[in-house]
């Protein structure tokens, strides 16, 4: 499962960080997730709670921030947000520039999935 492997990678890095800092417990985890990943914060929290049982991160709180997608258009140099309805979550999204309609764009935000910081004790 894609979502579980992403969640597992996040928890691995959290536990690794906690270990390096001699933490007894992970209190809170701050995560940023790009909207283009189609990850659902509620689902992720549920997976985190399940896979952290018996670890230092058991019972931690999760602060998950969704990052809006942003693109840069190579044709007209538009940089900025794209509208949600242009994204199709279940297939490879074809994202077009809202200014000129060209598909030759770079995605500059919206695909991230990273731990910003953790609070430990
Ligand atoms: Zn454009």
Backbone and ligand atoms as CSV (ligand in chain L), in Angstrom:
chain,resi,resn,atom,element,x,y,z
A,1,UNK,N,N,0.833,-1.216,0.000
A,1,UNK,CA,C,0.000,0.000,0.000
A,1,UNK,C,C,0.862,1.257,0.000
A,2,UNK,N,N,0.604,2.089,-0.965
A,2,UNK,CA,C,1.316,3.337,-1.146
A,2,UNK,C,C,1.273,4.221,0.108
A,3,UNK,N,N,0.060,4.420,0.631
A,3,UNK,CA,C,-0.098,5.318,1.775
A,3,UNK,C,C,0.619,4.796,3.007
A,4,UNK,N,N,0.542,3.495,3.200
A,4,UNK,CA,C,1.188,2.922,4.376
A,4,UNK,C,C,2.703,3.024,4.260
A,5,UNK,N,N,3.241,2.854,3.059
A,5,UNK,CA,C,4.693,2.951,2.933
A,5,UNK,C,C,5.169,4.394,3.133
A,6,UNK,N,N,4.373,5.362,2.687
A,6,UNK,CA,C,4.726,6.759,2.933
A,6,UNK,C,C,4.672,7.049,4.437
A,7,UNK,N,N,3.592,6.599,5.080
A,7,UNK,CA,C,3.447,6.804,6.522
A,7,UNK,C,C,4.584,6.130,7.279
A,8,UNK,N,N,4.959,4.941,6.823
A,8,UNK,CA,C,6.055,4.209,7.453
A,8,UNK,C,C,7.372,4.957,7.346
A,9,UNK,N,N,7.622,5.554,6.186
A,9,UNK,CA,C,8.854,6.314,5.974
A,9,UNK,C,C,8.884,7.550,6.874
A,10,UNK,N,N,7.724,8.190,7.033
A,10,UNK,CA,C,7.648,9.362,7.908
A,10,UNK,C,C,7.955,8.965,9.352
A,11,UNK,N,N,7.318,7.883,9.806
A,11,UNK,CA,C,7.524,7.453,11.192
A,11,UNK,C,C,8.968,7.001,11.415
A,12,UNK,N,N,9.553,6.346,10.421
A,12,UNK,CA,C,10.962,5.953,10.529
A,12,UNK,C,C,11.844,7.159,10.779
A,13,UNK,N,N,11.602,8.233,10.036
A,13,UNK,CA,C,12.460,9.404,10.203
A,13,UNK,C,C,12.188,10.092,11.541
A,14,UNK,N,N,10.922,10.064,11.985
A,14,UNK,CA,C,10.589,10.640,13.294
A,14,UNK,C,C,11.296,9.870,14.413
A,15,UNK,N,N,11.214,8.547,14.349
A,15,UNK,CA,C,11.828,7.720,15.397
A,15,UNK,C,C,13.349,7.830,15.377
A,16,UNK,N,N,13.888,7.944,14.169
A,16,UNK,CA,C,15.325,8.099,14.010
A,16,UNK,C,C,15.792,9.402,14.665
A,17,UNK,N,N,15.035,10.452,14.414
A,17,UNK,CA,C,15.339,11.767,14.972
A,17,UNK,C,C,15.208,11.742,16.500
A,18,UNK,N,N,14.163,11.090,16.988
A,18,UNK,CA,C,13.948,11.000,18.431
A,18,UNK,C,C,15.115,10.260,19.108
A,19,UNK,N,N,15.563,9.209,18.449
A,19,UNK,CA,C,16.658,8.403,18.984
A,19,UNK,C,C,17.952,9.211,19.059
A,20,UNK,N,N,18.217,9.943,17.982
A,20,UNK,CA,C,19.436,10.762,17.938
A,20,UNK,C,C,19.436,11.840,19.011
A,21,UNK,N,N,18.246,12.264,19.419
A,21,UNK,CA,C,18.141,13.320,20.423
A,21,UNK,C,C,17.850,12.773,21.828
A,22,UNK,N,N,18.030,11.488,22.003
A,22,UNK,CA,C,17.802,10.848,23.298
A,22,UNK,C,C,16.408,11.113,23.872
A,23,UNK,N,N,15.433,11.129,23.024
A,23,UNK,CA,C,14.068,11.404,23.487
A,23,UNK,C,C,13.443,10.154,24.086
A,24,UNK,N,N,12.667,10.354,25.133
A,24,UNK,CA,C,11.891,9.237,25.686
A,24,UNK,C,C,10.594,9.059,24.926
A,25,UNK,N,N,10.075,10.206,24.512
A,25,UNK,CA,C,8.764,10.166,23.896
A,25,UNK,C,C,8.645,11.255,22.834
A,26,UNK,N,N,7.942,10.931,21.766
A,26,UNK,CA,C,7.621,11.933,20.759
A,26,UNK,C,C,6.252,12.500,21.119
A,27,UNK,N,N,6.199,13.809,21.353
A,27,UNK,CA,C,4.940,14.435,21.776
A,27,UNK,C,C,4.078,14.860,20.591
A,28,UNK,N,N,4.743,15.471,19.620
A,28,UNK,CA,C,3.980,16.026,18.509
A,28,UNK,C,C,4.827,16.017,17.241
A,29,UNK,N,N,4.174,15.758,16.125
A,29,UNK,CA,C,4.868,15.691,14.845
A,29,UNK,C,C,4.209,16.679,13.888
A,30,UNK,N,N,5.004,17.559,13.304
A,30,UNK,CA,C,4.496,18.550,12.357
A,30,UNK,C,C,4.889,18.117,10.951
A,31,UNK,N,N,3.886,17.927,10.121
A,31,UNK,CA,C,4.110,17.362,8.791
A,31,UNK,C,C,3.490,18.275,7.732
A,32,UNK,N,N,4.165,18.387,6.610
A,32,UNK,CA,C,3.585,19.099,5.467
A,32,UNK,C,C,3.374,18.119,4.327
A,33,UNK,N,N,2.174,18.151,3.781
A,33,UNK,CA,C,1.836,17.234,2.697
A,33,UNK,C,C,1.276,18.019,1.522
A,34,UNK,N,N,1.844,17.783,0.372
A,34,UNK,CA,C,1.339,18.444,-0.825
A,34,UNK,C,C,-0.003,17.869,-1.241
A,35,UNK,N,N,-0.864,18.754,-1.703
A,35,UNK,CA,C,-2.196,18.303,-2.098
A,35,UNK,C,C,-2.142,17.301,-3.258
A,36,UNK,N,N,-1.113,17.402,-4.094
A,36,UNK,CA,C,-0.996,16.495,-5.238
A,36,UNK,C,C,-0.684,15.060,-4.833
A,37,UNK,N,N,-0.265,14.848,-3.600
A,37,UNK,CA,C,-0.009,13.476,-3.162
A,37,UNK,C,C,-1.314,12.740,-2.922
A,38,UNK,N,N,-2.424,13.486,-2.800
A,38,UNK,CA,C,-3.750,12.907,-2.537
A,38,UNK,C,C,-3.801,12.139,-1.223
A,39,UNK,N,N,-2.891,12.464,-0.325
A,39,UNK,CA,C,-2.929,11.817,0.977
A,39,UNK,C,C,-3.957,12.522,1.855
A,40,UNK,N,N,-4.684,11.749,2.610
A,40,UNK,CA,C,-5.719,12.293,3.461
A,40,UNK,C,C,-5.206,12.348,4.909
A,41,UNK,N,N,-5.225,13.543,5.524
A,41,UNK,CA,C,-4.675,13.682,6.877
A,41,UNK,C,C,-5.315,12.734,7.901
A,42,UNK,N,N,-6.615,12.523,7.795
A,42,UNK,CA,C,-7.276,11.628,8.745
A,42,UNK,C,C,-6.792,10.190,8.593
A,43,UNK,N,N,-6.678,9.766,7.336
A,43,UNK,CA,C,-6.177,8.409,7.072
A,43,UNK,C,C,-4.742,8.258,7.566
A,44,UNK,N,N,-3.931,9.283,7.272
A,44,UNK,CA,C,-2.532,9.233,7.682
A,44,UNK,C,C,-2.409,9.145,9.193
A,45,UNK,N,N,-3.178,9.988,9.902
A,45,UNK,CA,C,-3.137,9.977,11.365
A,45,UNK,C,C,-3.498,8.597,11.894
A,46,UNK,N,N,-4.509,7.999,11.282
A,46,UNK,CA,C,-4.927,6.662,11.696
A,46,UNK,C,C,-3.791,5.644,11.497
A,47,UNK,N,N,-3.130,5.735,10.345
A,47,UNK,CA,C,-2.018,4.806,10.068
A,47,UNK,C,C,-0.876,5.051,11.055
A,48,UNK,N,N,-0.579,6.340,11.298
A,48,UNK,CA,C,0.490,6.664,12.254
A,48,UNK,C,C,0.204,6.056,13.613
A,49,UNK,N,N,-1.036,6.240,14.076
A,49,UNK,CA,C,-1.406,5.744,15.406
A,49,UNK,C,C,-1.278,4.229,15.482
A,50,UNK,N,N,-1.590,3.575,14.354
A,50,UNK,CA,C,-1.510,2.115,14.328
A,50,UNK,C,C,-0.062,1.622,14.333
A,51,UNK,N,N,0.766,2.229,13.493
A,51,UNK,CA,C,2.132,1.697,13.344
A,51,UNK,C,C,3.094,2.185,14.421
A,52,UNK,N,N,2.679,3.163,15.237
A,52,UNK,CA,C,3.601,3.631,16.283
A,52,UNK,C,C,3.367,2.923,17.616
A,53,UNK,N,N,2.402,2.030,17.656
A,53,UNK,CA,C,2.143,1.313,18.920
A,53,UNK,C,C,3.401,0.593,19.380
A,54,UNK,N,N,3.760,0.831,20.645
A,54,UNK,CA,C,4.946,0.186,21.197
A,54,UNK,C,C,6.248,0.910,20.890
A,55,UNK,N,N,6.171,2.051,20.195
A,55,UNK,CA,C,7.380,2.829,19.906
A,55,UNK,C,C,7.358,4.120,20.733
A,56,UNK,N,N,8.444,4.887,20.627
A,56,UNK,CA,C,8.531,6.162,21.348
A,56,UNK,C,C,7.503,7.164,20.841
A,57,UNK,N,N,6.954,6.904,19.692
A,57,UNK,CA,C,5.990,7.840,19.111
A,57,UNK,C,C,4.538,7.446,19.403
A,58,UNK,N,N,4.361,6.442,20.217
A,58,UNK,CA,C,2.990,6.042,20.557
A,58,UNK,C,C,2.273,7.185,21.270
A,59,UNK,N,N,1.066,7.496,20.824
A,59,UNK,CA,C,0.267,8.552,21.459
A,59,UNK,C,C,0.644,9.961,21.044
A,60,UNK,N,N,1.550,10.103,20.094
A,60,UNK,CA,C,1.942,11.441,19.644
A,60,UNK,C,C,0.781,12.127,18.933
A,61,UNK,N,N,0.833,13.464,18.942
A,61,UNK,CA,C,-0.167,14.224,18.188
A,61,UNK,C,C,0.416,14.542,16.814
A,62,UNK,N,N,-0.459,14.662,15.837
A,62,UNK,CA,C,0.007,14.951,14.483
A,62,UNK,C,C,-0.608,16.241,13.980
A,63,UNK,N,N,0.257,17.126,13.570
A,63,UNK,CA,C,-0.183,18.393,13.031
A,63,UNK,C,C,0.136,18.357,11.537
A,64,UNK,N,N,-0.879,18.099,10.730
A,64,UNK,CA,C,-0.649,17.888,9.300
A,64,UNK,C,C,-1.151,19.085,8.506
A,65,UNK,N,N,-0.235,19.706,7.789
A,65,UNK,CA,C,-0.589,20.876,6.999
A,65,UNK,C,C,-0.602,20.498,5.513
A,66,UNK,N,N,-1.669,20.868,4.841
A,66,UNK,CA,C,-1.762,20.577,3.411
A,66,UNK,C,C,-1.179,21.755,2.630
A,67,UNK,N,N,-0.244,21.447,1.750
A,67,UNK,CA,C,0.387,22.481,0.937
A,67,UNK,C,C,-0.307,22.539,-0.419
A,68,UNK,N,N,-0.760,23.733,-0.773
A,68,UNK,CA,C,-1.442,23.913,-2.061
A,68,UNK,C,C,-0.450,23.776,-3.212
A,69,UNK,N,N,-0.879,23.170,-4.296
A,69,UNK,CA,C,0.024,23.022,-5.437
A,69,UNK,C,C,0.340,24.356,-6.110
A,70,UNK,N,N,1.571,24.497,-6.558
A,70,UNK,CA,C,1.994,25.680,-7.293
A,70,UNK,C,C,2.799,25.221,-8.509
A,71,UNK,N,N,2.657,25.946,-9.581
A,71,UNK,CA,C,3.391,25.579,-10.792
A,71,UNK,C,C,4.162,26.776,-11.349
A,72,UNK,N,N,5.088,26.455,-12.221
A,72,UNK,CA,C,5.747,27.494,-13.018
A,72,UNK,C,C,5.587,27.080,-14.476
A,73,UNK,N,N,5.045,27.981,-15.269
A,73,UNK,CA,C,4.825,27.673,-16.685
A,73,UNK,C,C,6.060,28.054,-17.489
A,74,UNK,N,N,6.531,27.093,-18.288
A,74,UNK,CA,C,7.729,27.354,-19.095
A,74,UNK,C,C,7.417,28.221,-20.306
A,75,UNK,N,N,6.153,28.250,-20.678
A,75,UNK,CA,C,5.789,28.980,-21.886
A,75,UNK,C,C,5.548,30.468,-21.613
A,76,UNK,N,N,4.688,30.757,-20.612
A,76,UNK,CA,C,4.355,32.163,-20.369
A,76,UNK,C,C,4.941,32.694,-19.063
A,77,UNK,N,N,5.706,31.853,-18.359
A,77,UNK,CA,C,6.353,32.242,-17.104
A,77,UNK,C,C,5.399,32.479,-15.941
A,78,UNK,N,N,4.152,32.032,-16.087
A,78,UNK,CA,C,3.232,32.139,-14.949
A,78,UNK,C,C,3.777,31.303,-13.789
A,79,UNK,N,N,3.720,31.894,-12.604
A,79,UNK,CA,C,4.097,31.169,-11.404
A,79,UNK,C,C,3.007,31.335,-10.372
A,80,UNK,N,N,2.527,30.254,-9.841
A,80,UNK,CA,C,1.532,30.417,-8.789
A,80,UNK,C,C,0.633,29.223,-8.632
A,81,UNK,N,N,-0.495,29.484,-8.029
A,81,UNK,CA,C,-1.436,28.420,-7.698
A,81,UNK,C,C,-2.166,27.912,-8.926
A,82,UNK,N,N,-2.639,26.683,-8.796
A,82,UNK,CA,C,-3.537,26.143,-9.805
A,82,UNK,C,C,-4.842,25.781,-9.122
A,83,UNK,N,N,-5.875,25.739,-9.881
A,83,UNK,CA,C,-7.179,25.419,-9.298
A,83,UNK,C,C,-7.313,23.923,-9.085
A,84,UNK,N,N,-7.992,23.602,-7.987
A,84,UNK,CA,C,-8.156,22.204,-7.605
A,84,UNK,C,C,-8.882,21.366,-8.642
A,85,UNK,N,N,-9.877,21.945,-9.288
A,85,UNK,CA,C,-10.673,21.128,-10.203
A,85,UNK,C,C,-9.879,20.658,-11.419
A,86,UNK,N,N,-8.662,21.187,-11.569
A,86,UNK,CA,C,-7.840,20.728,-12.686
A,86,UNK,C,C,-7.064,19.462,-12.348
A,87,UNK,N,N,-7.173,19.051,-11.090
A,87,UNK,CA,C,-6.410,17.892,-10.659
A,87,UNK,C,C,-7.321,16.677,-10.572
A,88,UNK,N,N,-6.878,15.619,-11.159
A,88,UNK,CA,C,-7.635,14.386,-11.089
A,88,UNK,C,C,-6.852,13.421,-10.213
A,89,UNK,N,N,-7.408,13.120,-9.038
A,89,UNK,CA,C,-6.644,12.361,-8.059
A,89,UNK,C,C,-6.388,10.909,-8.418
A,90,UNK,N,N,-7.221,10.365,-9.281
A,90,UNK,CA,C,-7.119,8.920,-9.450
A,90,UNK,C,C,-6.316,8.480,-10.670
A,91,UNK,N,N,-5.930,9.427,-11.485
A,91,UNK,CA,C,-5.068,9.118,-12.612
A,91,UNK,C,C,-3.904,10.086,-12.539
A,92,UNK,N,N,-2.931,9.887,-13.398
A,92,UNK,CA,C,-1.846,10.845,-13.433
A,92,UNK,C,C,-2.415,12.204,-13.813
A,93,UNK,N,N,-2.229,13.172,-12.947
A,93,UNK,CA,C,-2.850,14.464,-13.242
A,93,UNK,C,C,-2.181,15.161,-14.429
A,94,UNK,N,N,-3.013,15.699,-15.299
A,94,UNK,CA,C,-2.498,16.564,-16.358
A,94,UNK,C,C,-2.747,17.986,-15.879
A,95,UNK,N,N,-1.690,18.639,-15.506
A,95,UNK,CA,C,-1.840,19.969,-14.940
A,95,UNK,C,C,-1.430,20.996,-15.978
A,96,UNK,N,N,-2.333,21.910,-16.205
A,96,UNK,CA,C,-2.076,22.921,-17.222
A,96,UNK,C,C,-1.959,24.292,-16.596
A,97,UNK,N,N,-1.264,25.155,-17.302
A,97,UNK,CA,C,-1.119,26.537,-16.870
A,97,UNK,C,C,-2.487,27.231,-16.936
A,98,UNK,N,N,-2.897,27.887,-15.832
A,98,UNK,CA,C,-4.197,28.570,-15.856
A,98,UNK,C,C,-4.181,29.831,-16.725
A,99,UNK,N,N,-3.003,30.321,-17.047
A,99,UNK,CA,C,-2.890,31.528,-17.860
A,99,UNK,C,C,-2.994,31.228,-19.357
A,100,UNK,N,N,-2.146,30.293,-19.819
A,100,UNK,CA,C,-2.090,30.055,-21.262
A,100,UNK,C,C,-2.569,28.658,-21.655
A,101,UNK,N,N,-2.839,27.797,-20.672
A,101,UNK,CA,C,-3.362,26.476,-20.975
A,101,UNK,C,C,-2.322,25.472,-21.425
A,102,UNK,N,N,-1.051,25.853,-21.392
A,102,UNK,CA,C,0.002,24.939,-21.815
A,102,UNK,C,C,0.293,23.918,-20.719
A,103,UNK,N,N,0.697,22.725,-21.135
A,103,UNK,CA,C,0.987,21.681,-20.151
A,103,UNK,C,C,2.489,21.569,-19.881
A,104,UNK,N,N,3.277,22.437,-20.475
A,104,UNK,CA,C,4.725,22.396,-20.286
A,104,UNK,C,C,5.092,23.205,-19.038
A,105,UNK,N,N,4.833,22.591,-17.887
A,105,UNK,CA,C,5.007,23.319,-16.629
A,105,UNK,C,C,5.901,22.531,-15.662
A,106,UNK,N,N,6.442,23.250,-14.703
A,106,UNK,CA,C,7.146,22.607,-13.599
A,106,UNK,C,C,6.263,22.707,-12.363
A,107,UNK,N,N,6.187,21.615,-11.632
A,107,UNK,CA,C,5.462,21.660,-10.364
A,107,UNK,C,C,6.453,22.093,-9.289
A,108,UNK,N,N,6.184,23.252,-8.681
A,108,UNK,CA,C,7.149,23.753,-7.695
A,108,UNK,C,C,6.698,23.505,-6.262
A,109,UNK,N,N,5.451,23.139,-6.078
A,109,UNK,CA,C,4.984,22.754,-4.744
A,109,UNK,C,C,3.758,21.878,-4.906
A,110,UNK,N,N,3.501,21.070,-3.897
A,110,UNK,CA,C,2.291,20.261,-3.926
A,110,UNK,C,C,2.566,18.768,-3.933
A,111,UNK,N,N,3.842,18.411,-4.075
A,111,UNK,CA,C,4.185,16.986,-4.073
A,111,UNK,C,C,4.977,16.583,-2.842
A,112,UNK,N,N,5.182,17.540,-1.928
A,112,UNK,CA,C,6.025,17.227,-0.791
A,112,UNK,C,C,5.313,16.357,0.235
A,113,UNK,N,N,6.087,15.718,1.004
A,113,UNK,CA,C,5.561,14.901,2.094
A,113,UNK,C,C,6.709,14.844,3.082
A,114,UNK,N,N,6.746,15.793,3.991
A,114,UNK,CA,C,7.928,15.834,4.859
A,114,UNK,C,C,7.595,16.242,6.284
A,115,UNK,N,N,8.475,15.816,7.165
A,115,UNK,CA,C,8.361,16.168,8.567
A,115,UNK,C,C,9.072,17.509,8.753
A,116,UNK,N,N,8.333,18.512,9.219
A,116,UNK,CA,C,8.937,19.826,9.424
A,116,UNK,C,C,9.659,19.896,10.757
A,117,UNK,N,N,9.032,19.399,11.783
A,117,UNK,CA,C,9.691,19.330,13.087
A,117,UNK,C,C,8.950,18.366,13.984
A,118,UNK,N,N,9.625,17.958,15.040
A,118,UNK,CA,C,8.961,17.116,16.034
A,118,UNK,C,C,9.208,17.690,17.428
A,119,UNK,N,N,8.256,17.458,18.312
A,119,UNK,CA,C,8.418,17.878,19.707
A,119,UNK,C,C,8.608,16.611,20.536
A,120,UNK,N,N,9.689,16.605,21.290
A,120,UNK,CA,C,10.025,15.399,22.037
A,120,UNK,C,C,10.141,15.714,23.531
A,121,UNK,N,N,10.168,14.675,24.328
A,121,UNK,CA,C,10.369,14.884,25.762
A,121,UNK,C,C,11.277,13.775,26.297
L,1,ZN,ZN,ZN,1.448,29.545,-19.176
